[in-house]
Amino acid sequence: WRVCKDESKMIWEKEYKGALKGVRRFNPKIILYPYDGQKNVPPVFYDEEPDPLPGYEVSGFPVSVTFNEPDNTAIKVIDFALFDQDGNTMETKLLNAKNDPHHKLNKREFALLPLKRLKYDTDYTVELLYTMRGETKRLNWRFHTKRFDEPFFRIDHTGQAITIRPNSSNILYFPPQNPHDLITDVVFPDDLYVAFIDHNTLRLTADDHPPEHFKVKAGSREVEVTVDQ
């Protein structure tokens, strides 16, 4: 019955397994995240401790599936894939109990890690092919990444020109050009307000009387900004 490291809180193993069985009974058979139809899903995952994707400081938001089954249920994932709204297959890494470097996943948990950051305001489709109890089954679901109501500018290269309006907020997105491409410093005029949404996305707010032309430098990329007065 030694199922707890704290001896003062030990319970019988039979009671512990019975409690787990009760929890499974009141939860879905398969738990998906992001779930089917979920909106405003973050498009990005930054490294954390423990890091499930060593060597990547920035990558796409993970997709996970948990089978709510007894521990001894044999589950084999044949294919686990992520597609963008144009049908392109995203480059990913499948993490399971065998290859999880930190041994956090059990035999019923699987995580799909996109190696590149996902796009904003985009539909993604997940396809899962697996076998369980001798049956092969296919599962499909979709989710949609975060969108902004403000004007949105994707900054792909230095020197890119954009036009904004006074007294407005604008989103400047700098797609990461490699797994380590994070914005850590920003240079901009004093009479503007710039806030980090994440390490690749800024919110630029102009007041009633901003300068007609100015530059914003974020990391290695510089943006030429014109204000439409």
Buried (B, 14 or more C-beta within 10 A) or exposed (E): EEEEEEEEEEEEEEEBEEEEEEEBEEEEEBBBBBEEEBEEBBBBBBBEEEEBBEEBBBBBBBBBBBBBBEEEEEBEBEEBBBBBEEEEEBEBBEBBEEEBEEEEBEBBBBBBBBBBBBBBBBBBBBBBBBEBEEEEEEBEBBBBBBEBEEBBBEBEEEEBEBEBEEEBBBBBBBBBEEBEBBBEEBEBEEEBEBEEBBBBBBBBBBEEEBEEEBEBEBBEBBBBBEBEE
